[in-house]
């Protein structure tokens, strides 16, 4: 019988620290611009897909964690940018529930609208704000990725989340810039790693 795997590890690509901002980012546009720069870097570095995300502490604007898509190089369909950022934030703060780690709460900036997987991760993470660049229709149209069946009224479901605090959703921050990142990935002939497409 072959030896069964008993652990796995996900990590950011080498050089990610050099992409960090030099000063505190305070506006939604500045935070999303940073995230989109991370996504562009991930494409140019050939270290994953065209997506990035970051977790900030609300009110203080402290950067807690970043994530980029690592699905192909890490051989793991879980390694979406949002998942990487959420998991690294939880590891950094030593909690599985981000709703309990700060009186200010935490927000996730995502270069693209969460897929069905990342919707669930957002729900369970304890985040209290989600800020989105490109929409699902942008992602599917420009890259041919499959985003999966998000539930109808997904934004309202997050807004009504209980017993966890509600999640405030803000769409279309730097949407055109986010679309340009997706176009650049498509033009780079990056792989479509949606299930059944590779």
N, C-alpha and C positions, 0 to 999 in steps of 0.2 A: 504494500500500500504506500503511495507517495506521501511524503511529509506534508502535513497541512500547515498553512500559514497561521501564525498566532498573533501577529501584530502588524500594523502598518503605520507609516509616517508620511505626513504631507508637509512640504516646506516651500517657502518663497524662493525664487531663483536668485542666484548669486548677483550681487550688485544692487539689490533693491534699496538698501540703505541710502545709496547715493541719489535716489529719486525723492527723498523726503524734503518737504518745504523748509526753507531757512527760518521762517517766522510763523507765528500762529495765524491760522486762517480763520477769518471771522464771518464771512458772508457765504451764503449758499453757493453763489456763483464761483467764488474762489475755491471752495472745497471741491465742487464738481470739476472745475478746471484742473485741479491737482489730480483727481481720480482719472480724468480722461488722459492726462499726460502719462500716468501710470499704464493705462491701457495701450497707448501708443508705444511706450517703451517695451511692453511685453511683446507686442507684435515685432518691433524692430530687433529685439533680443532673441526672437524665435523661441521663447520660453513658455508659450501657451497661447490661448485664444485671446480675442480682442476685448476682454472685459476686465474691469478693475473695480474695487470697492474700498471703502474706508469707514471705520467706526470712530466717531468723535463723541466726547462727553458734551452733552447739551449745556448751554449757558457758559461753561468755561472754555469751550472750543478745543479742549485738549485732544490731540490725536492719540487714539488708543491702539489701533491696529490697522494694517492695510492688507489687501488681498488682490491677487491677480489670478486669472484662470490658469489652472495647471493640469487640466484633465489629461491631455495626451502625454506630456513628459512624465507624469506621476502614475500613469496607467490607472486612473481612478475617476469614475464619473461623478463622485462627490465633490471633486476639487474645483468647484465653480468659485469665481472671485468673491461672491457674497459669503459663501461657506467658509472660505479661507479667512476672510476678515472677521467674521463672527467667531469662529473657533479660536483664532489667535487672540482676539479680545477676551474671550472667556478664560483662556489659559493665562493671559497676562494678569487678569483680575481675580483669578482663582475662584471662579464661580461658573456654574452652568446657567445661571439665571441673571441676565443683565439688568433686570428690573429691580434687583436688590443691591446692586453694587455701588450706586450713587444716588443721592437725593435729587440730582439733576436729570438723571436718565441718559440714555445713549441713542445716537442716531446713526443710521447707515446710509452712506452715499453710494449709489450703485450706478455704473456707467450705462447699464441697460435695465429695463424692467425685469424683475425677478421671474424666472421660469417657474414651473409648477414645483420643482424641488426647493428652490430658494424661497418661494412663498411660504412653504411649510417651515423652513428654517427661520424665517423672519418671525413667524407666528410664535414659535417655541423659544426663541432666543431671549425674550424679555426686552428687546429694543422698543423704544417708544416713538421713533420717527423714522420714516423711510423717504429718501429723496432720490428721484429717478431721472436719468438722462434720456436715452432712447427708449421708445416704446417697443412692445413685442412685435408689432407689425413692421417696425423699422428693421428689427433684427431678422425676422423671417424673410422680409423682402430683399434686404441688402446682402445677407450672408447665406440664406437658405437653411439656417439652423432651425430645428424644431424646438419650440418652447414648451410644448406640452399643454394639457387642458387646464388652464387656470379656472377656478370656480367663478361663476357669474357673480358680479358685484364684489370682486375680491378686495377692492379698496374699502368698501363699506364693512366687509367682514373684519378686516384689520381694525377699522375704526371702532367696531363694536366688540372687540376681543374681550372676553372675560374667562376666568377671574383675573388674568393679567391686565395691566393697564392698556388702554387703547393705543393703537399705532396711528399716528398722523402721517398721511401720505401726501407728498408733494411731487407732482409730475412735471416733465418737460423742462427741467433745469438744464440749460445748455444743450437742448435737444439737437440742434443743427450740428453743433460741434461733435456730439456723440454719434450722429449719423455719419459724419466724415470719418470718424475712427473705424466704423464698421465697413465703410466703402474701402478704406485703405487696406483692411484685412482681406476683403474679397479680391482686391487687385493684387495682393501679395501671394495669391494661390494658397493661403493657409488651409489646413484640412477642415472639412466639415465633420466634427466628431459627434454629431447627434447619433443616438442609437440606430444601428442599421445603415448608417450612411458612410461609415469609414471603409 
